[in-house]
Amino acid sequence: MAKGQKTGGRTKGTPNKMTQTAKEAIALAAEQLGGAERLVAWAQEEPQNERVFWGTIYPKLLPLQVTGEDGGPVQIAEIRRIVVDAPKK
């Protein structure tokens, strides 16, 4: 085996069977517990539940890696704020 050459295992992008099975089981349990309507009701029951939803659950839907346009690097623009005295009347 040449150094740096992968010669075994799953090909890139192939889902892990155990991970897929676990995701399916969690999705089934969520549906049987009331699905989206129950999740909304739970989040509305207590203010800390809503904080958990927005701080822990919802971010899992967001991309893990941020990229710029067409997958390129993120462009950062410099923003300057200049305070200018207004002319007195």
C-alpha positions as CSV (number, residue, x, y, z in Angstrom):
1,M,0.0,0.0,0.0
2,A,1.4,3.3,-1.0
3,K,1.6,6.0,1.6
4,G,-1.5,8.2,1.6
5,Q,-3.4,5.8,-0.7
6,K,-6.7,4.4,0.6
7,T,-7.1,0.8,-0.3
8,G,-10.1,-0.4,1.7
9,G,-13.3,0.5,3.5
10,R,-16.3,2.5,2.2
11,T,-16.0,4.7,-0.7
12,K,-16.3,8.4,0.0
13,G,-20.0,9.5,0.4
14,T,-21.3,6.0,1.2
15,P,-23.5,6.2,4.3
16,N,-22.5,4.2,7.3
17,K,-25.2,1.5,7.9
18,M,-25.3,1.9,11.7
19,T,-25.6,5.7,11.4
20,Q,-28.4,5.4,8.8
21,T,-30.2,2.9,11.0
22,A,-29.9,5.1,14.0
23,K,-31.2,8.1,12.1
24,E,-34.2,6.1,10.8
25,A,-35.0,4.9,14.4
26,I,-34.9,8.5,15.8
27,A,-37.1,9.8,12.9
28,L,-39.6,7.0,13.6
29,A,-39.6,7.7,17.3
30,A,-40.1,11.5,16.6
31,E,-43.1,10.8,14.4
32,Q,-44.6,8.5,17.0
33,L,-44.1,11.1,19.7
34,G,-46.1,13.7,17.8
35,G,-43.7,14.9,15.1
36,A,-43.3,18.6,14.3
37,E,-46.6,19.6,16.1
38,R,-45.4,18.0,19.3
39,L,-41.9,19.6,19.0
40,V,-43.6,23.1,18.6
41,A,-45.8,22.4,21.6
42,W,-42.8,21.3,23.7
43,A,-40.8,24.4,22.7
44,Q,-43.7,26.6,23.7
45,E,-44.2,24.9,27.1
46,E,-41.2,26.6,28.8
47,P,-38.9,29.4,27.8
48,Q,-35.8,27.2,28.4
49,N,-37.3,24.6,26.0
50,E,-37.4,27.3,23.2
51,R,-33.7,28.2,24.1
52,V,-32.8,24.5,23.7
53,F,-34.6,24.4,20.4
54,W,-32.8,27.5,19.0
55,G,-29.5,26.8,20.6
56,T,-29.1,23.1,20.2
57,I,-31.6,21.5,17.9
58,Y,-32.0,24.0,15.1
59,P,-28.3,24.6,14.5
60,K,-28.0,20.9,13.6
61,L,-29.7,21.9,10.3
62,L,-27.2,24.5,9.4
63,P,-24.2,23.7,7.3
64,L,-21.1,22.6,9.2
65,Q,-18.7,24.5,6.9
66,V,-19.2,27.9,5.6
67,T,-17.8,28.6,2.1
68,G,-18.0,31.5,-0.3
69,E,-19.5,31.7,-3.7
70,D,-19.1,28.6,-5.8
71,G,-17.4,26.8,-2.9
72,G,-14.5,29.3,-2.8
73,P,-13.2,31.0,0.3
74,V,-15.3,33.4,2.2
75,Q,-14.7,37.0,1.2
76,I,-14.5,39.4,4.1
77,A,-15.2,43.0,3.5
78,E,-13.9,45.7,5.8
79,I,-16.5,48.0,7.1
80,R,-15.5,51.4,8.6
81,R,-17.7,53.7,10.4
82,I,-16.6,57.4,10.4
83,V,-18.4,59.8,12.7
84,V,-18.7,63.2,11.1
85,D,-20.0,66.2,13.1
86,A,-23.1,67.6,11.5
87,P,-23.0,71.2,10.5
88,K,-24.6,73.5,13.1
89,K,-27.5,75.7,12.0
